[in-house]
Amino acid sequence: MRNYIFYKGKPLNQLLIKDVLYLYEKYGIVVFRSFDINNFKLKKFVDKFTLKYSNDASRRNKSETHKEINSVDSGLQPMKLHSEASFSPSWPEILWFYCSVPPKKYGQTTLCDGEELWKKLSYKTKNFFLKNPLIYKMEIPINVNVRGNLKKTKWYFDEIGTHDCFIDNKKGIINIKQIRFAVSKNFRGKLSFCNHLISSALEMDPTIKSIGILSGTKIPKSILNEVTLVSQNITYMHTWKKNDLIMINNHRFMHGRTKIVKNDERKILNLQTL
């Protein structure tokens, strides 16, 4: 796995979009280092690469300057590899992480190339995931007026695999079922293993109520163990420096983090673009 780093040079707003996209398409990750960045410059730069922002989890704190800029998950616990919101109808293609205060010791971000992971999996494991789509069941909090209609209301998303959705006005949640394969073909025409299967997602994200196989078949432990072992062998860590900005292909790379030490300040913001 490789990443590419822009070192000191032109101001961020003078980088050519075509040059950035070339590196993004080739490597899947671009690291911008030693640039003068703040929230305003960050949002203006990211705007060049998207027509629409993804809806981030409501549990994350939003920036005072832009609603699209969010904090990363709080807490000290490590997080296993996952593709951000791969269980959701709104599955972002590009993740942007900006570090204003790097941790002194731990808190590195882990990265795993889903293309390489898929190549290294056995025939048995590949065959299982090619014929068995996953189904995620979610309950997502929404703002509703509970003084009005308290009945459950059917809801529709114009997304493939999103079905049986309804709003529970009394509880203030929307229930969603999402069918999605654990492996998908990206714009490079290559298969990539990017999902939430090895992330302890039920503990990490309270909106996910269950993850299973559409047919009801259980995923053999031997297959899950293989995926975990192979991913560990090809995962590397990004050690943060002040003002690092990382552009990640979320449909190709999974990410996580190592544990964070108490009182070791770590400030990282993220944006998610469709």
Disulfide bonds with the S-S distance in Angstrom:
none
